[in-house]
Every structure is written in structure tokens, then in C-alpha cells.
Amino acid sequence: MSGLKGVIITRGSLGAKVVANEDAISALLVNGVAVAADSANGIIGIALGETVKLNSVKDAKSYGIDQNYDTTNNVRVFRHISEFFRKSSEGYTLYLMLYSGTPEDALGDTYAKKMIAHSNGSIRMLALAYNPPVNYTPVMINGLEENVYNAISAAQEFYDWTFSSFRPCQIIIEGRGFGAVNATAALDLRNIVITGGVLSAYKVSMCIAQDYTYADNLDAIGKKFADVGTMLGCLAAKGVNLNIAEVEGGDISNPQKGYWTKAGLSNHQTIEDFEEELDSLDDKGYVFAIKYTGRTGVYWNNDHTCTPIIQDEDGFFNEYTISYGRAHDKAVRNLRTVLLPKVKSTQPVDRTTGKLPSAIVTSFEKLGDTVFNKMEGAGEISTGKTYIDANSNLTIIPRILNVSFVFVPTGQIDEIRGTIKIKTSI
């Protein structure tokens, strides 16, 4: 007989609920020490070069990655993982791979490319972190450690590979060991001069932000780390077109729990100590944490990438921010998804010209526009348009349908300027 128990409460299942947000799928590629399996203590273990999928801090601990792992091995692997989930939320997806060697080494066939393949190309953002060896003495290039500097061009080459294999992925580099004595001496990430011109690493960002209080308890090498895990978690929690530096809802601190009570740079100086240089560092494209007078909390300065800001005479411009790049890559992935079923399909052609009839051109344009319409409806872009070349030849090999796409992103307010006066009346 039912209804006699009044209130029934059952025990819920344990573990984080997986968040089904493809745009937020992230990866952490960080050098560390392999962990041997230990079934007696419930440790799965993880080998160098192995890709594991995490949806919570608890998952990381099951592989043997915890605070004790960081302390014993003098690394910041668990730190980055825990910060990712603190700022995104348990249930988000973070792929983890441990590597050996330098950050530049990690971006090749042995590690980063395998990570993309192991995730079936689902990774949208990848943070590249570096834990130097105990006796590490960095070589500096314009205020950046040589290993960090070399990773910039390598990271852009890695993105080019992901794009060419239809799996575009934004890259954030841990800009550990920022060593410029002032902004003048710092490398201008928007004007990196290389052989043959200026480097356009438009899919690569340099994070030099640091939770100063946390770093203050580390050794000399650890004191120069950058909190790339925090940045990655903030990106995962944001829509593709949103700037992580948005002030409303953008506070990364939690004083009650001891997170980011002081904001610093990866030179282990507080932002107050480096205050006069911050505007110039922002202009040069670095990503770091700041405070606003009159508002509590700690916030990102912007979502820069390591590239010049380019706009041509026709109004086309490059992906000089992460948010522009993420919106671009989402459109690329989704356009390919809707158009791929039409490959090798049979289409009528005009009997007099052999070209596409206008009705077919319109239908293909509408197909591409479904992607832009959906993104516009979600507030991720302002508008977008698909253009089909009606002169595409579909009868003589190579039978290629030529298509072009353009979209207008959403805008952002970097600064608000106003004047105020006193008047006798209004």
C-alpha cells in the first residue's frame, strides 16, 4: 500500500555530473612525473604521454594527482587542475597529459598532437604549462624565459596543424618567469619580430598572472609560475564570444577560502609593486590579473593573443582576442558539420552552362546560414552569411563547390570614458 511513508529521501549518487558543453572542452598539457598504479589504494596511475579525461578534482586524485603529488615532485600539476575546476565547475571536461622536456617539445607529435587525436578532436582550448627541473637556470629573451618564448611560434604552428586537420584549438601558454624589470624591457607580444617579418600568433595567449599568496609558499622556481589553470577554467566557463575580463561576474578571487587574496605577476611581484607598468603590459598583449578601484575582487585585464591587430581596407580583421578566435573556430567546426553530408552528393546543373542553378545555390547558402543563425540566436555573433560561387564546376574533375563565409562578431567595451562638470542647474 502506498502513501504511508510521508517523506521519502533517497541517497544521491556520488561524483560530478558531466557538463555537456562542447565549447568548454579543455586540455592541460604539463610536464610532470608518471604515477604508478596502486590498486590497494585505489590509484589508477598515469604514464607520460597518456591522455586521461577528468571531470572533477576527485578524478585527478584517482590517478594519483593531488596536493601531495605537487609537493613531492615540486610541480604545479594539481594546482592547475584544481584551479580549472574551481573556476569552471566540477563536471566540465579537462583532458590531462603529462610530458617530459620543454614546452616546445610538448607541442609536437609525441604529446600535443596525440592528445588531440586521443580526444577525437574535441579539445577547444589547451593550456601549456611548464615545471622546470630543480637546477633550472633560465636564459632570458626580452623578459621571457627562452623556453616560454620558443613556445609562442611552436604553439601557433600547432594551431595551424589543428586547423588543417579540422580540429581548431586555442592555446594558452604559462608565461612563467616573467623577467622584464619594466614594461619597456618586456617583449611586445603584438610585435614579435622574427626572420621574415612579424610573428602573427593569433591563436596563442601568454598568461603571466599569479596568485601571489599561493606562490609565496613555494621554492624559488615555483615562485615564478603563472596560474594558467585559473585562466583556462575561466575560459571554459564563458561563452565563446565572451571576454574573460568582463567585470560583472568576473571576480577570480575567494578571500574566504584563501584564493587570490593578492594578485601578482610571474616575476613574483604584486600588481601593486608593478602598477606603473601594467598599462604598457596590457598594450603589449600580456594576460594578467588586476584590481579596480572602488570594486572588490580580482579580474583579468583582457583576452589578448600574441599578434598585431590587423584590419584591411575592406573591414576584415584578425583574431586578436581569444573571444574572436573561439567564435571563429566554433563557426568553422559547425559549418563543416552541416556541409560534410553534402560531399559526393549528386546535384543538378544548368543544362546550358553546366553550372549550379540558382535554386541550388540558394539552398546551399541557406544551409551554411543555419549555423550563423543559430550562433546569432545564442548571442555569440552579430550576424553571418554564406556565399556560394555559382560558377563552381561540378562536372569536370576536380569537382569543387567554392564557398565563402563571413561573420560579424559581437562587440566589447574595453573602457568607458566620460566627463563631469558642476553646473548651477540641469
Secondary structure by P-SEA (a helix, b strand, c coil): ccccccbbbbbbbbcccccccccccbbbbbbbbbbccccccccccccccbbbbbccaaaaaaacccaaaaaaacccaaaaaaaaaaaccccbbbbbbbbccccccccccccaaaaaaaacccccbbbbbbbbccbbbbbbcccccaaaaaaaaaaaaaaaaaaaacbbbbbbcccccccccccccccccccccccccccccccbbbbcccccccccccccccccccaaaaaaaaaaacccccccccccccccccccccccccccccccccccccccaaaaaaaabbbbbbccccccbbbbcccccccccccccccccccccaaaaaaaaaaaaaaaaaacccccbbbbcccccccccaaaaaaaaaaaaaaaaaaaaaccccccccccccccccccccccbbbbbbbbcccccccccbbbbbcccc
